[in-house]
Amino acid sequence: MRVEITKSAYEKLKKFFPWVYKNEIIKAPDCNPGDVVDLIYKNEYVATAFFNPLSKISARVITFEKTHIDKEFFKERIKKAIKKRENLKSITNSYRLIHSEADFLPGLIVDRYGDYLVISVTTAGIENFKGIIVEILIDLLNPKGIYEKGDKIREKEGLEVISQKLYGEIEDEFVIIENNKKFLTNLITGQKTGFFLDQRKNRKIVGDYGNKKTLDLFANAGGFGIYANANFTKFVEISASACSLIEKNCELNNLKNYEIVKSDVFKFLEKEKETYDLIIIDPPAFAKNKNAKKGALKGWKYLIVNSLKLLEKDGYLALFSCSHSINQKDLLDLALSSSIIDGSYLEVVEFLKQDIDHPYILNIPNSLYLTGVLLRKF
Ligand SMILES: C[S@@+](CC[C@H](N)C(=O)[O-])C[C@H]1O[C@@H](n2cnc3c(N)ncnc32)[C@H](O)[C@@H]1O
């Protein structure tokens, strides 16, 4: 099947950008969601893509070379992605094996938790090949079990929200071992596919600055605070199930002096008076798109200004944004204007980003989705 695209789409594809939007389609045949099509510009083949007439992103490139999209094709791609992560095995038993477009498999996410795999399918194209992809994963990795988690994002492609076992047995409570730290996670009910694997490297970098008193805001399972292993750590988290995970993880890692506050961080900051020498702010994506950016910036400013008030001189502040709409430059601008209100200087100690099992491909700007910065106040 041939889908004709506009000049602007053609120019982006030439730089290996992998998406074609609805308004960049000139002519398409009657397609079912997820059909494999040839993208054509001025009668010339440009790429092979999954096509979905229901989605705003109408075509997602699978390959720029004319080839058969069959089991062998997926097997090669999956093998490459697995090989690329070999080095991580010495640090952790849990990491992302396949990261969608950044591993040239648009809409496929596979996370490894020891002998278990948790997968997430976000495009109709991958959904059509799910059966053979599961066969390949079993063949290459021999897992004990495969669980599928699919949230609301699937609805954009006409797919239903889903949570199901696909193969073998799944242990819902699983212990992640990462740089000798242990984290209990629930593979079925945990956020994302179970754990924030993308912050692994940052937990290590930022944790090394932990010293006397650490404040871990939006703590989830307590990763940053536990790595920091300070004389005293306060975790603030709104979700009750995440708070009970923090409690268990503190025990697993022999943290003795800590407090878990189940609260909205914004309300917590209104009242908090204690001071700290390491503060981590790792909120959920406040702005999922450009329109929500103004509100998100306001929220961020409040968080930084009020955290700086609680930060000792010579203390460290780590900021993370997991939304493409608030980028590293935004974080730096926010930090600068907040430091002026605080009357302090801020030194940039580290620029941070998602760990390498979540690849950032320069040709695919959206593949950089988690950015951060570690600052020192003086
Ligand atoms: C990006 S995750 C943090 C990940 C964590 N730092 C880690 O490395 O595993 C954001 C967390 O903030 C929590 N959260 C969301 N809104 C909140 C709020 N207003 N106050 C406190 N926690 C909140 C979520 O439940 C989630 O666990």
Ligand as a Chemical Component Dictionary entry (heavy atoms), coordinates in Angstrom:
data_LIG
# 
_chem_comp.id                   LIG 
_chem_comp.type                 NON-POLYMER 
_chem_comp.pdbx_formal_charge   0 
_chem_comp.three_letter_code    LIG 
# 
loop_
_chem_comp_atom.comp_id 
_chem_comp_atom.atom_id 
_chem_comp_atom.alt_atom_id 
_chem_comp_atom.type_symbol 
_chem_comp_atom.charge 
_chem_comp_atom.model_Cartn_x 
_chem_comp_atom.model_Cartn_y 
_chem_comp_atom.model_Cartn_z 
_chem_comp_atom.pdbx_ordinal 
LIG C1  C1  C 0  8.450  10.776 38.587 1  
LIG S1  S1  S 1  7.851  9.924  39.987 2  
LIG C2  C2  C 0  9.212  9.952  41.080 3  
LIG C3  C3  C 0  10.218 8.860  40.806 4  
LIG C4  C4  C 0  11.223 8.648  41.901 5  
LIG N1  N1  N 0  11.948 9.856  42.217 6  
LIG C5  C5  C 0  12.193 7.522  41.517 7  
LIG O1  O1  O 0  13.360 7.789  41.180 8  
LIG O2  O2  O -1 11.773 6.369  41.522 9  
LIG C6  C6  C 0  6.729  11.077 40.671 10 
LIG C7  C7  C 0  6.043  10.634 41.980 11 
LIG O3  O3  O 0  5.334  11.766 42.499 12 
LIG C8  C8  C 0  4.121  11.323 43.115 13 
LIG N2  N2  N 0  3.239  12.509 43.140 14 
LIG C9  C9  C 0  2.486  13.029 42.141 15 
LIG N3  N3  N 0  1.929  14.194 42.511 16 
LIG C10 C10 C 0  2.339  14.431 43.781 17 
LIG C11 C11 C 0  2.116  15.492 44.708 18 
LIG N4  N4  N 0  1.382  16.555 44.381 19 
LIG N5  N5  N 0  2.713  15.418 45.919 20 
LIG C12 C12 C 0  3.469  14.339 46.260 21 
LIG N6  N6  N 0  3.727  13.314 45.418 22 
LIG C13 C13 C 0  3.173  13.353 44.195 23 
LIG C14 C14 C 0  3.680  10.179 42.256 24 
LIG O4  O4  O 0  2.850  9.307  43.010 25 
LIG C15 C15 C 0  5.017  9.529  41.850 26 
LIG O5  O5  O 0  5.337  8.494  42.747 27 
# 
loop_
_chem_comp_bond.comp_id 
_chem_comp_bond.atom_id_1 
_chem_comp_bond.atom_id_2 
_chem_comp_bond.value_order 
_chem_comp_bond.pdbx_ordinal 
LIG C1  S1  SING 1  
LIG S1  C2  SING 2  
LIG S1  C6  SING 3  
LIG C2  C3  SING 4  
LIG C3  C4  SING 5  
LIG C4  N1  SING 6  
LIG C4  C5  SING 7  
LIG C5  O1  DOUB 8  
LIG C5  O2  SING 9  
LIG C6  C7  SING 10 
LIG C7  O3  SING 11 
LIG C7  C15 SING 12 
LIG O3  C8  SING 13 
LIG C8  N2  SING 14 
LIG C8  C14 SING 15 
LIG N2  C9  SING 16 
LIG N2  C13 SING 17 
LIG C9  N3  DOUB 18 
LIG N3  C10 SING 19 
LIG C10 C11 SING 20 
LIG C10 C13 DOUB 21 
LIG C11 N4  SING 22 
LIG C11 N5  DOUB 23 
LIG N5  C12 SING 24 
LIG C12 N6  DOUB 25 
LIG N6  C13 SING 26 
LIG C14 O4  SING 27 
LIG C14 C15 SING 28 
LIG C15 O5  SING 29 
# 
